[in-house]
Amino acid sequence: MEAFDPAELPELLKLYYRRLFPYAQYYRWLNYGGVIKNYFQHREFSFTLKDDIYIRYQSFNSQSDLEKEMQKMNPYKIDIGAVYSHRPNQHNTVKLGAFQAQEKELVFDIDMTDYDDVRRCCSSADICSKCWTLMTMAIRIIDRALKEDFGFKHRLWVYSGRRGVHCWVCDESVRKLSSAVRSGIVEYLSLVKGGQDVKKKVHLSENIHPFVRKSINIINKYFEEYALVEQDILGNKESCDKILALVPETIHENLQQMFQKHHSSLQRWKHLKEQLKKVARHPNDVRNDKWGPWLEWEIMLQYCFPRLDINVSKGINHLLKSPFSVHPKTGRISVPIDLQKVDQFDPFTVPTISSICRELDAISPDEEEKEENKAESNFKHRTRDYKKTSLGPYIKVFEQFLENLDKSRKGELLKKSDLQKDF
């Protein structure tokens, strides 16, 4: 993917918002079929402009209004908030306490920086192909639970544009959930707990919940290649000490002796597992009741299990970066992820605003002239434009998500219609 120059961003954004942003699909999503009056009009948007100027409580009457404002303001970042009791752009005119967040998608934010204590390849905002597997496992684990454990149908996974992923759960019933219920869901999905000073962040008991077992089944598919080969989590003394801090002290000496004989993470992990099985068979030998029989799983979960930002999920009025935003540091577009191809998703091949604008420039003059001669609407023109760029396949993933939403809505309407006739 070609290099991105932040100095070019203002001009590139003008072209992007004029010819490439998928307004029609975007409006179709947030309008939810227009079933509820004023649903879109009561939605909060916030724009971050050049020099970090931040504007909250924006709202729009229609798709056309949204388009005009985005093309006028050229936001560096777009965030989506809740659907409020009143139009957000009129919140200052509403009686104190009357302006309330009423509905919003259940959202999840998974950021690679939260894994800095367990990844050896990168830190802070940096990512590479070796640690991106953490996001792959996170999507697989959380999405399986949302679908199978909770029965949520409409889940949109989106790359943040830099170092993480977001999930938007858009079922009608989910959008109405209270903060308390959202907190309960995110608590169910959280196993890694404790800040930097807490060494052991996962504690299991003998009664292993099915959610944990199913999560371990997913991690098992990636663990050897990711943790032992690419991250080399037992590759040096410092990383070995981190893992020793998670197991009973009674086996430390034995493990250290074996670690001196075997130097690869694969060999060291094999020996570690053998020792942990002995501990599990003879728990009375361990003079500390915090060590349960599932130590191997606890280590795997601490190193691989998703780390969610709880506050993002539980707050109805919390804002989250919009799909199809441009990340101002990387230039990458925040694109939907195809759940059928999660393992193939590569953040480094995601189109940048530079690359897709250059792709537009590459259209031959003859082709441009032919198009200009065709009397077509702006929407059709834009549809053709993004289809000519590498953004097209990602918009197709988004459109499939919208199709499923539409089918579900029609099905619900038919059910209601049948129930009304059934008397």
Backbone hydrogen bonds in HBPLUS format (Angstrom, degrees):
<---DONOR---> <-ACCEPTOR-->    atom                        ^
c    i                          cat <-CA-CA->   ^        H-A-AA   ^      H-
h    n   atom  resd res      DA  || num        DHA   H-A  angle D-A-AA Bond
n    s   type  num  typ     dist DA aas  dist angle  dist       angle   num
A0008-GLU N   A0005-ASP O   2.91 MM   3  5.70 156.7  1.97 125.4 131.7     1
A0009-LEU N   A0006-PRO O   3.06 MM   3  5.21 158.5  2.11 107.4 114.2     2
A0012-LEU N   A0008-GLU O   3.07 MM   4  6.18 165.8  2.10 158.5 162.3     3
A0013-LEU N   A0009-LEU O   2.80 MM   4  5.90 160.9  1.84 163.6 167.2     4
A0014-LYS N   A0010-PRO O   3.26 MM   4  6.49 151.3  2.34 140.3 147.1     5
A0015-LEU N   A0011-GLU O   3.30 MM   4  6.67 159.7  2.34 148.0 151.8     6
A0016-TYR N   A0012-LEU O   2.86 MM   4  6.08 159.7  1.90 150.8 157.6     7
A0017-TYR N   A0013-LEU O   2.87 MM   4  5.98 172.5  1.88 157.7 158.0     8
A0018-ARG N   A0014-LYS O   3.08 MM   4  6.07 136.3  2.28 135.6 147.4     9
A0019-ARG N   A0015-LEU O   2.85 MM   4  5.87 156.8  1.91 152.5 157.2    10
A0020-LEU N   A0016-TYR O   2.85 MM   4  4.86 150.9  1.94 131.6 138.9    11
A0021-PHE N   A0016-TYR O   2.91 MM   5  5.96 141.1  2.06 163.0 159.3    12
A0023-TYR N   A0021-PHE O   2.92 MM   2  5.77 134.8  2.12 109.2  95.6    13
A0026-TYR N   A0022-PRO O   3.01 MM   4  6.10 160.8  2.04 157.4 163.6    14
A0027-TYR N   A0023-TYR O   2.82 MM   4  5.97 164.7  1.84 158.4 160.8    15
A0028-ARG N   A0024-ALA O   2.95 MM   4  6.07 155.1  2.01 141.9 149.7    16
A0029-TRP N   A0025-GLN O   2.96 MM   4  6.18 148.8  2.06 144.6 151.9    17
A0030-LEU N   A0026-TYR O   3.16 MM   4  6.48 171.5  2.17 155.3 154.0    18
A0031-ASN N   A0027-TYR O   2.84 MM   4  5.76 132.7  2.06 148.2 158.9    19
A0032-TYR N   A0029-TRP O   3.16 MM   3  5.47 147.7  2.26 106.9 116.0    20
A0034-GLY N   A0031-ASN O   2.94 MM   3  5.34 159.6  1.98 117.3 124.0    21
A0039-TYR N   A0036-ILE O   3.28 MM   3  5.65 151.2  2.37 134.6 130.7    22
A0042-HIS N   A0038-ASN O   2.97 MM   4  5.93 136.9  2.16 143.8 150.9    23
A0043-ARG N   A0040-PHE O   3.12 MM   3  5.29 163.3  2.14 113.5 115.6    24
A0084-TYR N   A0042-HIS O   2.82 MM  42  5.35 166.5  1.83 147.4 145.0    25
A0044-GLU N   A0082-ALA O   2.92 MM  38  5.75 155.6  1.98 157.1 164.1    26
A0081-GLY N   A0044-GLU O   2.80 MM  37  4.83 164.1  1.83 152.5 147.0    27
A0045-PHE N   A0058-GLN O   2.84 MM  13  5.01 151.1  1.92 142.2 148.8    28
A0058-GLN N   A0045-PHE O   3.00 MM  13  5.01 157.3  2.05 159.7 157.9    29
A0046-SER N   A0079-ASP O   2.96 MM  33  5.10 156.1  2.02 141.8 143.4    30
A0079-ASP N   A0046-SER O   2.90 MM  33  5.10 164.6  1.92 152.1 154.7    31
A0047-PHE N   A0055-ILE O   2.94 MM   8  5.25 145.7  2.06 146.6 152.8    32
A0055-ILE N   A0047-PHE O   2.81 MM   8  5.25 171.2  1.82 163.7 166.6    33
A0048-THR N   A0077-LYS O   2.93 MM  29  5.00 161.8  1.96 144.3 145.8    34
A0076-TYR N   A0048-THR O   2.66 MM  28  5.55 138.8  1.83 152.1 166.1    35
A0077-LYS N   A0048-THR O   3.19 MM  29  5.00 142.8  2.34 137.7 140.2    36
A0049-LEU N   A0053-ILE O   2.63 MM   4  4.93 167.6  1.64 156.0 157.8    37
A0066-LEU N   A0062-SER O   3.12 MM   4  6.41 160.2  2.16 148.5 153.6    38
A0067-GLU N   A0063-GLN O   2.92 MM   4  6.20 163.2  1.95 155.6 160.0    39
A0068-LYS N   A0064-SER O   2.98 MM   4  6.22 168.3  1.99 153.4 156.0    40
A0069-GLU N   A0065-ASP O   3.05 MM   4  6.22 163.7  2.07 150.2 154.3    41
A0070-MET N   A0066-LEU O   2.96 MM   4  6.13 162.7  1.99 153.9 158.9    42
A0071-GLN N   A0067-GLU O   2.93 MM   4  6.09 158.5  1.97 153.8 159.8    43
A0072-LYS N   A0068-LYS O   2.95 MM   4  6.07 134.4  2.16 136.9 149.4    44
A0073-MET N   A0069-GLU O   2.80 MM   4  5.92 163.9  1.82 153.1 157.0    45
A0074-ASN N   A0070-MET O   2.81 MM   4  5.41 149.7  1.90 137.8 145.8    46
A0322-SER N   A0078-ILE O   2.81 MM 244  5.54 172.6  1.82 150.3 148.5    47
A0080-ILE N   A0320-LEU O   2.85 MM 240  5.52 168.3  1.86 151.4 150.0    48
A0320-LEU N   A0080-ILE O   3.06 MM 240  5.52 154.8  2.13 140.8 147.4    49
A0083-VAL N   A0103-GLU O   2.79 MM  20  5.16 170.0  1.80 159.4 161.7    50
A0102-GLN N   A0083-VAL O   2.84 MM  19  5.81 163.4  1.87 151.8 157.6    51
A0103-GLU N   A0083-VAL O   3.22 MM  20  5.16 161.6  2.25 140.4 145.0    52
A0085-SER N   A0100-GLN O   2.88 MM  15  5.46 138.7  2.05 147.0 160.3    53
A0090-GLN N   A0087-ARG O   2.86 MM   3  5.47 160.6  1.90 122.3 128.6    54
A0091-HIS N   A0088-PRO O   3.11 MM   3  5.06 161.8  2.14 114.1 112.7    55
A0093-THR N   A0090-GLN O   2.95 MM   3  5.54 155.0  2.01 118.0 125.9    56
A0094-VAL N   A0091-HIS O   3.41 MM   3  5.39 160.0  2.45  99.9 105.7    57
A0098-ALA N   A0095-LYS O   2.94 MM   3  5.49 162.6  1.97 138.4 142.2    58
A0104-LYS N   A0175-ARG O   3.00 MM  71  4.72 154.0  2.07 134.9 138.6    59
A0106-LEU N   A0169-VAL O   3.21 MM  63  5.06 145.6  2.33 145.5 144.2    60
A0169-VAL N   A0106-LEU O   2.79 MM  63  5.06 165.7  1.81 154.5 158.8    61
A0108-PHE N   A0167-CYS O   2.90 MM  59  4.98 145.5  2.02 138.8 146.2    62
A0167-CYS N   A0108-PHE O   2.90 MM  59  4.98 147.7  2.00 137.3 142.5    63
A0309-ASP N   A0109-ASP O   3.24 MM 200  5.77 150.6  2.33 157.9 166.4    64
A0110-ILE N   A0165-VAL O   2.94 MM  55  5.41 174.2  1.94 172.4 171.4    65
A0165-VAL N   A0110-ILE O   2.97 MM  55  5.41 150.5  2.06 149.0 157.7    66
A0114-ASP N   A0111-ASP O   3.08 MM   3  5.90 157.1  2.13 123.3 128.7    67
A0112-MET N   A0163-ARG O   3.04 MM  51  5.62 155.1  2.11 143.2 151.1    68
A0115-TYR N   A0112-MET O   2.97 MM   3  5.54 165.2  2.00 119.9 124.0    69
A0116-ASP N   A0113-THR O   3.25 MM   3  5.42 160.1  2.29 115.5 114.5    70
A0118-VAL N   A0115-TYR O   2.90 MM   3  5.55 161.1  1.93 122.9 129.2    71
A0119-ARG N   A0115-TYR O   3.13 MM   4  6.25 120.9  2.50 154.0 168.3    72
A0126-ASP N   A0123-SER O   3.16 MM   3  5.70 150.5  2.25 140.7 137.4    73
A0132-TRP N   A0128-CYS O   3.04 MM   4  6.13 140.6  2.20 151.9 163.9    74
A0134-LEU N   A0131-CYS O   2.96 MM   3  5.77 158.9  2.00 124.3 129.1    75
A0135-MET N   A0132-TRP O   2.83 MM   3  5.40 131.4  2.07 114.5 126.3    76
A0136-THR N   A0132-TRP O   3.23 MM   4  6.71 152.2  2.31 145.4 153.6    77
A0137-MET N   A0133-THR O   2.91 MM   4  6.19 164.8  1.93 156.5 158.6    78
A0138-ALA N   A0134-LEU O   2.96 MM   4  6.11 153.2  2.03 139.1 147.4    79
A0139-ILE N   A0135-MET O   2.92 MM   4  6.12 163.1  1.95 151.9 154.8    80
A0140-ARG N   A0136-THR O   3.09 MM   4  6.32 168.0  2.10 150.7 154.1    81
A0141-ILE N   A0137-MET O   2.88 MM   4  6.03 164.3  1.91 155.2 159.3    82
A0142-ILE N   A0138-ALA O   2.95 MM   4  5.97 171.1  1.96 154.5 156.9    83
A0143-ASP N   A0139-ILE O   2.86 MM   4  5.65 156.7  1.91 144.8 152.7    84
A0144-ARG N   A0140-ARG O   3.12 MM   4  5.98 156.3  2.17 134.2 140.9    85
A0145-ALA N   A0141-ILE O   3.25 MM   4  6.45 160.4  2.29 143.3 148.3    86
A0146-LEU N   A0142-ILE O   2.91 MM   4  6.15 162.5  1.94 155.1 160.1    87
A0147-LYS N   A0143-ASP O   2.97 MM   4  6.07 159.2  2.01 150.2 155.5    88
A0148-GLU N   A0144-ARG O   2.78 MM   4  5.79 169.3  1.79 155.8 158.7    89
A0149-ASP N   A0145-ALA O   2.85 MM   4  4.85 132.9  2.08 119.0 133.9    90
A0150-PHE N   A0145-ALA O   3.15 MM   5  6.61 138.4  2.33 158.7 168.5    91
A0152-PHE N   A0146-LEU O   2.89 MM   6  5.59 159.3  1.93 158.6 151.6    92
A0151-GLY N   A0147-LYS O   3.14 MM   4  4.77 125.4  2.45 102.8 115.3    93
A0170-CYS N   A0154-HIS O   2.75 MM  16  5.29 165.5  1.77 161.0 164.3    94
A0156-LEU N   A0168-TRP O   2.84 MM  12  5.02 169.9  1.85 145.4 148.5    95
A0168-TRP N   A0156-LEU O   2.82 MM  12  5.02 157.3  1.87 140.6 148.3    96
A0337-ILE N   A0157-TRP O   2.76 MM 180  5.46 158.4  1.80 147.5 146.7    97
A0158-VAL N   A0166-HIS O   2.84 MM   8  5.17 164.6  1.86 151.8 154.5    98
A0166-HIS N   A0158-VAL O   2.80 MM   8  5.17 160.0  1.84 153.8 160.6    99
A0159-TYR N   A0335-VAL O   2.88 MM 176  5.47 165.6  1.90 160.4 156.5   100
A0160-SER N   A0164-GLY O   2.94 MM   4  5.38 174.2  1.95 140.2 138.6   101
A0174-VAL N   A0171-ASP O   3.07 MM   3  5.18 121.4  2.42  99.1 114.2   102
A0175-ARG N   A0171-ASP O   3.10 MM   4  6.43 150.7  2.19 155.7 163.4   103
A0176-LYS N   A0173-SER O   3.33 MM   3  5.51 147.1  2.45  99.0 108.0   104
A0177-LEU N   A0174-VAL O   3.09 MM   3  5.34 168.2  2.10 113.5 117.2   105
A0182-ARG N   A0178-SER O   3.04 MM   4  6.33 163.6  2.07 151.9 156.8   106
A0183-SER N   A0179-SER O   2.86 MM   4  6.05 156.4  1.91 148.1 154.6   107
A0184-GLY N   A0180-ALA O   3.04 MM   4  6.32 148.8  2.14 139.6 147.8   108
A0185-ILE N   A0181-VAL O   2.99 MM   4  6.34 152.5  2.06 151.5 158.3   109
A0186-VAL N   A0182-ARG O   3.03 MM   4  6.31 168.4  2.04 157.1 159.2   110
A0187-GLU N   A0183-SER O   2.90 MM   4  5.99 144.0  2.03 142.6 153.1   111
A0188-TYR N   A0184-GLY O   3.04 MM   4  6.21 153.5  2.11 141.9 148.4   112
A0189-LEU N   A0185-ILE O   3.12 MM   4  6.43 144.1  2.26 141.8 151.6   113
A0190-SER N   A0187-GLU O   3.15 MM   3  5.12 164.2  2.17 105.6 109.6   114
A0193-LYS N   A0201-LYS O   2.85 MM   8  4.96 172.2  1.86 140.3 140.4   115
A0198-VAL N   A0195-GLY O   3.10 MM   3  5.54 156.1  2.16 112.4 119.7   116
A0208-ILE N   A0206-GLU O   2.97 MM   2  5.66 124.1  2.30 109.9  93.7   117
A0212-VAL N   A0209-HIS O   2.92 MM   3  5.38 125.9  2.22 111.0 124.2   118
A0213-ARG N   A0209-HIS O   3.16 MM   4  6.58 160.7  2.20 153.8 159.4   119
A0214-LYS N   A0210-PRO O   2.89 MM   4  6.08 164.2  1.91 155.1 158.8   120
A0215-SER N   A0211-PHE O   3.00 MM   4  6.12 146.2  2.12 137.4 146.9   121
A0216-ILE N   A0212-VAL O   2.88 MM   4  6.14 156.7  1.93 152.8 158.9   122
A0217-ASN N   A0213-ARG O   2.99 MM   4  6.30 150.8  2.08 144.6 152.6   123
A0218-ILE N   A0214-LYS O   3.26 MM   4  6.57 146.4  2.38 138.2 145.4   124
A0219-ILE N   A0215-SER O   2.96 MM   4  6.31 166.4  1.98 153.3 156.8   125
A0220-ASN N   A0216-ILE O   2.79 MM   4  5.94 156.7  1.85 154.5 160.3   126
A0221-LYS N   A0218-ILE O   3.10 MM   3  5.59 138.6  2.28 109.4 119.3   127
A0222-TYR N   A0219-ILE O   2.92 MM   3  5.42 146.4  2.03 114.2 124.1   128
A0223-PHE N   A0219-ILE O   2.83 MM   4  5.72 141.5  1.98 157.8 169.8   129
A0226-TYR N   A0222-TYR O   2.83 MM   4  5.73 166.8  1.84 171.8 174.2   130
A0227-ALA N   A0223-PHE O   2.71 MM   4  5.25 137.6  1.88 136.2 149.6   131
A0228-LEU N   A0224-GLU O   3.14 MM   4  5.05 130.1  2.40 115.9 130.0   132
A0229-VAL N   A0224-GLU O   3.06 MM   5  6.43 137.6  2.25 156.6 168.2   133
A0230-GLU N   A0225-GLU O   2.92 MM   5  6.21 165.6  1.95 156.0 160.3   134
A0231-GLN N   A0226-TYR O   2.79 MM   5  6.09 150.1  1.87 156.0 166.3   135
A0233-ILE N   A0227-ALA O   3.06 MM   6  5.90 163.6  2.09 155.3 160.6   136
A0235-GLY N   A0232-ASP O   2.89 MM   3  5.04 146.1  2.00 129.6 125.1   137
A0240-CYS N   A0236-ASN O   2.93 MM   4  6.11 153.7  2.00 153.8 162.4   138
A0241-ASP N   A0237-LYS O   2.85 MM   4  6.02 158.1  1.90 152.5 157.9   139
A0242-LYS N   A0238-GLU O   3.23 MM   4  6.53 144.7  2.36 139.0 147.6   140
A0243-ILE N   A0239-SER O   3.37 MM   4  6.69 150.1  2.47 140.2 146.4   141
A0243-ILE N   A0240-CYS O   3.10 MM   3  5.29 120.5  2.47  99.0 113.0   142
A0244-LEU N   A0240-CYS O   2.85 MM   4  6.14 156.2  1.90 153.4 161.4   143
A0245-ALA N   A0241-ASP O   3.05 MM   4  6.19 142.1  2.20 141.2 149.4   144
A0246-LEU N   A0243-ILE O   2.92 MM   3  5.26 158.3  1.96 110.7 118.0   145
A0247-VAL N   A0244-LEU O   3.22 MM   3  5.43 166.7  2.24 109.8 113.9   146
A0251-ILE N   A0248-PRO O   3.23 MM   3  6.02 164.1  2.26 118.5 122.3   147
A0252-HIS N   A0249-GLU O   3.07 MM   3  5.09 160.2  2.11 107.3 113.7   148
A0255-LEU N   A0251-ILE O   3.02 MM   4  6.15 165.1  2.04 153.8 158.5   149
A0256-GLN N   A0252-HIS O   2.86 MM   4  6.08 164.0  1.88 158.3 162.4   150
A0257-GLN N   A0253-GLU O   3.08 MM   4  6.33 155.2  2.14 148.8 155.0   151
A0258-MET N   A0254-ASN O   3.07 MM   4  6.39 159.7  2.11 150.1 155.5   152
A0259-PHE N   A0255-LEU O   2.77 MM   4  5.99 154.1  1.84 154.4 162.6   153
A0260-GLN N   A0256-GLN O   3.16 MM   4  6.36 135.8  2.37 137.0 146.5   154
A0260-GLN N   A0257-GLN O   3.24 MM   3  5.32 133.1  2.47  94.4 106.4   155
A0261-LYS N   A0258-MET O   3.02 MM   3  5.11 127.7  2.31  97.0 111.0   156
A0262-HIS N   A0258-MET O   2.92 MM   4  6.19 157.1  1.97 156.2 162.6   157
A0268-ARG N   A0264-SER O   2.98 MM   4  6.22 168.3  1.99 156.4 160.1   158
A0269-TRP N   A0265-SER O   2.82 MM   4  5.85 156.8  1.88 147.4 153.6   159
A0270-LYS N   A0266-LEU O   3.14 MM   4  6.28 153.5  2.22 139.8 146.8   160
A0271-HIS N   A0267-GLN O   3.10 MM   4  6.43 159.8  2.14 150.5 155.0   161
A0272-LEU N   A0268-ARG O   2.88 MM   4  6.08 157.5  1.93 147.0 154.2   162
A0273-LYS N   A0269-TRP O   2.89 MM   4  6.11 160.3  1.93 152.1 156.0   163
A0274-GLU N   A0270-LYS O   3.20 MM   4  6.50 153.1  2.27 142.2 149.0   164
A0275-GLN N   A0271-HIS O   3.06 MM   4  6.39 156.9  2.12 152.3 158.0   165
A0276-LEU N   A0272-LEU O   2.93 MM   4  6.20 155.4  1.99 151.3 158.7   166
A0277-LYS N   A0273-LYS O   2.96 MM   4  6.18 148.3  2.06 147.2 155.0   167
A0278-LYS N   A0274-GLU O   3.25 MM   4  6.56 148.4  2.36 139.9 147.6   168
A0279-VAL N   A0275-GLN O   3.09 MM   4  6.45 154.3  2.15 146.2 153.0   169
A0280-ALA N   A0276-LEU O   2.91 MM   4  6.18 153.0  1.98 144.7 152.2   170
A0281-ARG N   A0277-LYS O   2.94 MM   4  6.21 143.5  2.07 142.0 151.5   171
A0282-HIS N   A0278-LYS O   2.99 MM   4  6.20 137.6  2.17 142.3 153.8   172
A0285-ASP N   A0282-HIS O   3.00 MM   3  5.74 158.6  2.05 121.6 127.8   173
A0286-VAL N   A0283-PRO O   3.09 MM   3  5.52 156.8  2.14 109.9 117.0   174
A0291-TRP N   A0288-ASN O   3.25 MM   3  6.34 177.2  2.26 133.3 134.1   175
A0298-GLU N   A0294-TRP O   3.08 MM   4  6.41 155.3  2.15 150.5 158.2   176
A0299-ILE N   A0295-LEU O   3.08 MM   4  6.39 155.6  2.14 153.1 157.8   177
A0300-MET N   A0296-GLU O   3.11 MM   4  6.40 166.3  2.13 150.1 153.8   178
A0301-LEU N   A0297-TRP O   2.82 MM   4  6.02 162.1  1.85 156.4 161.1   179
A0302-GLN N   A0298-GLU O   2.95 MM   4  6.09 156.2  2.00 142.7 149.5   180
A0303-TYR N   A0299-ILE O   3.05 MM   4  6.28 149.7  2.14 149.9 157.5   181
A0304-CYS N   A0300-MET O   2.90 MM   4  5.92 134.0  2.12 142.8 155.4   182
A0305-PHE N   A0301-LEU O   2.84 MM   4  4.73 159.6  1.88 131.1 135.3   183
A0312-VAL N   A0309-ASP O   3.19 MM   3  5.72 131.4  2.44 111.6 122.6   184
A0313-SER N   A0310-ILE O   3.11 MM   3  5.40 122.3  2.46 102.9 116.5   185
A0314-LYS N   A0310-ILE O   3.06 MM   4  6.30 159.9  2.10 160.4 166.2   186
A0315-GLY N   A0311-ASN O   3.38 MM   4  6.11 156.9  2.44 142.1 145.6   187
A0318-HIS N   A0315-GLY O   3.35 MM   3  5.22 163.9  2.38 102.4 104.7   188
A0325-SER N   A0322-SER O   3.21 MM   3  5.64 142.9  2.36 133.7 130.8   189
A0324-PHE N   A0334-SER O   2.64 MM  10  4.75 171.9  1.65 149.1 148.4   190
A0334-SER N   A0325-SER O   2.82 MM   9  5.32 161.8  1.85 160.7 163.0   191
A0327-HIS N   A0332-ARG O   2.90 MM   5  5.50 168.9  1.91 153.6 157.3   192
A0331-GLY N   A0327-HIS O   2.62 MM   4  5.04 147.4  1.72 153.2 161.7   193
A0353-ILE N   A0331-GLY O   2.78 MM  22  5.57 152.2  1.85 150.1 155.8   194
A0333-ILE N   A0351-PRO O   3.08 MM  18  6.19 161.7  2.12 169.9 164.8   195
A0341-LYS N   A0338-ASP O   2.89 MM   3  5.38 155.2  1.96 113.6 121.8   196
A0344-GLN N   A0341-LYS O   3.05 MM   3  5.33 135.0  2.26 103.3 115.9   197
A0345-PHE N   A0342-VAL O   3.18 MM   3  5.30 150.0  2.28 101.5 110.3   198
A0349-THR N   A0346-ASP O   3.06 MM   3  5.64 165.6  2.08 118.5 123.1   199
A0350-VAL N   A0347-PRO O   3.42 MM   3  5.32 160.8  2.46  97.2 102.5   200
A0356-ILE N   A0352-THR O   3.11 MM   4  6.42 168.5  2.12 160.2 161.6   201
A0357-CYS N   A0353-ILE O   3.15 MM   4  6.10 151.7  2.23 138.4 146.1   202
A0358-ARG N   A0354-SER O   2.92 MM   4  6.10 152.2  1.99 149.2 157.4   203
A0359-GLU N   A0355-SER O   2.92 MM   4  6.15 147.5  2.03 141.5 151.0   204
A0360-LEU N   A0356-ILE O   3.13 MM   4  6.39 145.6  2.25 136.4 144.1   205
A0361-ASP N   A0357-CYS O   3.08 MM   4  6.41 154.2  2.15 141.8 148.7   206
A0362-ALA N   A0358-ARG O   2.96 MM   4  6.23 133.4  2.18 142.9 155.6   207
A0363-ILE N   A0360-LEU O   3.15 MM   3  5.66 166.5  2.17 113.9 118.1   208
A0367-GLU N   A0364-SER O   3.02 MM   3  5.32 117.9  2.42 105.3 119.7   209
A0368-GLU N   A0364-SER O   3.05 MM   4  6.41 157.5  2.11 153.8 160.7   210
A0369-GLU N   A0365-PRO O   2.91 MM   4  6.15 160.5  1.95 151.7 156.5   211
A0370-LYS N   A0366-ASP O   2.98 MM   4  6.25 158.4  2.02 148.3 154.0   212
A0371-GLU N   A0367-GLU O   3.02 MM   4  6.25 158.3  2.07 148.0 153.8   213
A0372-GLU N   A0368-GLU O   2.91 MM   4  6.19 156.2  1.96 152.1 158.8   214
A0373-ASN N   A0369-GLU O   3.11 MM   4  6.31 141.3  2.27 142.8 152.3   215
A0373-ASN N   A0370-LYS O   3.21 MM   3  5.25 128.2  2.49  93.7 106.9   216
A0374-LYS N   A0371-GLU O   3.05 MM   3  5.24 146.2  2.16 102.2 112.4   217
A0376-GLU N   A0374-LYS O   2.99 MM   2  5.73 115.6  2.42 112.9  95.9   218
A0381-HIS N   A0377-SER O   3.05 MM   4  6.32 156.9  2.11 148.2 155.3   219
A0382-ARG N   A0378-ASN O   2.85 MM   4  6.10 158.0  1.90 151.7 157.2   220
A0383-THR N   A0379-PHE O   2.85 MM   4  6.10 155.2  1.91 150.3 157.9   221
A0384-ARG N   A0380-LYS O   3.00 MM   4  6.24 161.8  2.03 148.9 152.5   222
A0385-ASP N   A0381-HIS O   2.94 MM   4  6.20 150.4  2.03 141.1 150.3   223
A0386-TYR N   A0382-ARG O   3.00 MM   4  6.34 165.8  2.02 166.6 163.1   224
A0387-LYS N   A0383-THR O   3.20 MM   4  6.25 148.9  2.31 141.6 150.5   225
A0388-LYS N   A0384-ARG O   3.20 MM   4  6.42 127.1  2.50 141.2 153.0   226
A0388-LYS N   A0385-ASP O   3.08 MM   3  5.39 144.5  2.21 104.0 114.2   227
A0389-THR N   A0386-TYR O   3.08 MM   3  5.24 160.0  2.12 105.4 111.6   228
A0392-GLY N   A0389-THR O   3.18 MM   3  5.88 161.3  2.22 118.3 122.4   229
A0394-TYR N   A0391-LEU O   3.09 MM   3  5.60 127.5  2.38 113.2 126.3   230
A0395-ILE N   A0391-LEU O   3.18 MM   4  6.51 150.0  2.27 152.8 161.8   231
A0395-ILE N   A0392-GLY O   3.10 MM   3  5.23 121.5  2.46 100.7 115.2   232
A0396-LYS N   A0392-GLY O   3.01 MM   4  6.30 145.6  2.13 149.9 160.4   233
A0397-VAL N   A0393-PRO O   3.20 MM   4  6.55 144.5  2.33 137.4 145.1   234
A0398-PHE N   A0394-TYR O   3.17 MM   4  6.49 154.5  2.23 140.9 147.3   235
A0399-GLU N   A0395-ILE O   2.83 MM   4  6.11 152.8  1.90 147.4 155.1   236
A0400-GLN N   A0396-LYS O   3.01 MM   4  6.28 148.4  2.12 144.7 152.3   237
A0401-PHE N   A0397-VAL O   3.17 MM   4  6.47 151.8  2.25 143.5 150.7   238
A0402-LEU N   A0398-PHE O   3.00 MM   4  6.37 150.3  2.09 146.0 154.4   239
A0403-GLU N   A0399-GLU O   2.85 MM   4  6.14 150.1  1.94 145.6 154.0   240
A0404-ASN N   A0400-GLN O   3.11 MM   4  6.38 157.6  2.17 146.6 151.2   241
A0405-LEU N   A0401-PHE O   3.13 MM   4  6.42 148.9  2.23 140.7 149.4   242
A0406-ASP N   A0402-LEU O   2.91 MM   4  6.19 159.0  1.96 151.8 156.9   243
A0407-LYS N   A0403-GLU O   2.93 MM   4  6.23 162.6  1.96 153.8 158.2   244
A0408-SER N   A0404-ASN O   3.05 MM   4  6.15 159.5  2.10 143.6 149.2   245
A0409-ARG N   A0405-LEU O   2.97 MM   4  6.24 154.7  2.04 148.1 155.1   246
A0410-LYS N   A0406-ASP O   2.94 MM   4  6.23 163.9  1.97 155.0 158.8   247
A0411-GLY N   A0407-LYS O   2.92 MM   4  6.12 155.2  1.99 146.9 154.2   248
A0412-GLU N   A0408-SER O   2.98 MM   4  6.27 151.8  2.07 145.6 152.7   249
A0413-LEU N   A0409-ARG O   2.96 MM   4  6.25 157.0  2.01 150.6 157.0   250
A0414-LEU N   A0410-LYS O   2.94 MM   4  6.20 154.4  2.01 148.2 155.0   251
A0415-LYS N   A0411-GLY O   3.01 MM   4  6.25 155.3  2.07 144.6 151.2   252
A0416-LYS N   A0412-GLU O   2.98 MM   4  6.26 163.4  2.00 151.8 155.4   253
A0417-SER N   A0413-LEU O   2.93 MM   4  6.10 155.2  1.99 144.3 151.7   254
A0418-ASP N   A0414-LEU O   2.88 MM   4  6.13 157.3  1.93 150.9 156.4   255
A0419-LEU N   A0415-LYS O   2.90 MM   4  6.16 154.6  1.96 149.7 157.1   256
A0420-GLN N   A0416-LYS O   2.99 MM   4  6.21 150.1  2.08 145.5 153.1   257
A0421-LYS N   A0417-SER O   3.23 MM   4  6.53 139.0  2.41 138.0 148.3   258
A0421-LYS N   A0418-ASP O   3.18 MM   3  5.19 127.0  2.48  93.1 106.6   259
A0422-ASP N   A0418-ASP O   3.10 MM   4  6.24 126.6  2.39 137.2 151.3   260
A0422-ASP N   A0419-LEU O   3.13 MM   3  4.99 135.2  2.34  91.8 104.5   261
A0423-PHE N   A0421-LYS O   3.05 MM   2  5.98 119.8  2.43 112.7  96.6   262
